[in-house]
């Protein structure tokens, strides 16, 4: 009986350890800045911060209500293409692994090229 109780507590402690590790690995992204702040639609924008997913497809980036294409990603940097249809709005990044989202503090100002 005592042996079974020890095994139970050991299993419980290990289970808690794995849960804590899983939670620690799932942190909301942070957007510190992006450059350029004003750019042409279709141009490349570099977003600096932390807790981005290193797999580009696991980061969902929006410029306002329009989804951007993620070109490359690392823990602290994302390179994206400013999407057609982007408005002057905040940038949001969702890490799909955690399903947590961050928002920029300032909006991206998209410049549309006039048709000649």
Secondary structure, DSSP 4 states (H G I P E B T S, - for coil): -HHHHHHHHHHHHHHHHHHHHHHHT----EEEEEE-SEEETT-EEEEEEE---SSGGGEEEEETTEEPEEEEE-SSEEEEEPPTT--SB-EEEEETTTTEEEE-SS-BEEEPPPP-
